[in-house]
Amino acid sequence: MTQQLAEWNVPNRILFGRGASDEVGSYIDRFDAERALVVTDEGVREAGVLEPVLESIEEAGKEYAIFDGVQPDPTDTVVHEAADAYDDADANLILGIGGGSSLDTAKAASIIAANDGHILDYEGSGNVPESPPPSIYIPTTSGTGSEVGHWCIVKDSETNVKEEIGDVKLLADLALIDPDLTASAPPPVKAATGMDVLTHAIEAYVSIKAQSQTSAIALDSVEKVGEFLPRAVEYRDGDPAALTAMARASMQAGMAFNGAGLGAVHALSHQVGGQFGVPHGLVNAIILPYVMEYNLPQVPEEFCTIAERLGESIDRNRRTQLEACKAVRAVRELGDSVRIPRTLNETAAEREAIPSLAAQALEDGSLTGNPRLTDVDDMENILERAFDGVFEYESRL
């Protein structure tokens, strides 16, 4: 009998806490680097979020160059532009700072900095031959958890399909999480990225590849999001406790799916985002409860536990599948509380694309962790419900 082996990869250096960005320069020195390429986007730069990071680099006597050409859902073209900037700067460390797109761009550019060819040559898992240069990843949103992950997403500029590239060599030499850097994100961004955290945590918890340690931190992440996301969204520059809790939840969820994988939510959202440019976190937030209803018959006990972590009271004397519906309701109500749209009709996504989106989702690597087997009809049905706003739990609870 072949035994399934479990694997879990996370950075061996994680620095977490308010004001942690002040320590960037000292870590560049520890990595024996002299010049960093800072990979970010114009919005982060204009918001002044870079300032404490750049000051720390300067105080350490190090140099830096800035590439701020990151776009949402980075394409292979942008990745190669960042890699060219790394070479032009004669850098020997790459520092990604921003949302998931900035961190993914930095990871992908680091591959090209050490290897020949086109970035999409490395699609899949474990296909990066030479180790990238030293890296520091700093999130400015509580969302993707990319700073602690070994995956990046790159959109093919010709097909608009998002490709996944994963390799343990892509783990950060330092994942630095400073909750203060997330304060300036607009409320809609905080809402969508926060629901992205919840999606990562829930998909990791119910994944067929879940492990004891991934499940433990996934559940803790679920609880933190349920308690603190509305507070984090409500106060633009305030509530440090909520911002800190969400930053930790994002990190934990990223670590959880690093070992447990994801599921149908991400398999679908990658296609919707790639084809129509809908922000990743927003698509996940909308699709999550519909996929939960689909998966519920397979993992009712797990959904009861999720419901409890989101503040629902579970009656163990009632049918488990009925009580599990409370998890779907709790997720949708949390989305409502931070003004997440209920349907894909409220985005740029087009209903006519459902057949192609569903077919592409079946080829997405994220689907391998989903607890319920799917076919193209299932995927189409989930998308139809997500366009129509149809929830079965509403007639059960």
Helices and strands as residue ranges (DSSP letters): E 14-16, G 20-23, H 24-30, E 35-39, H 42-46, H 51-59, E 63-67, H 76-88, E 93-98, H 100-114, G 119-122, E 124-125, E 135-139, G 146-148, E 151-155, E 162-166, G 168-170, E 174-177, G 179-182, H 187-206, H 212-234, H 240-260, H 264-276, H 280-295, H 300-309, H 320-337, G 344-346, G 351-353, H 354-361, G 365-369, H 376-388, G 393-395
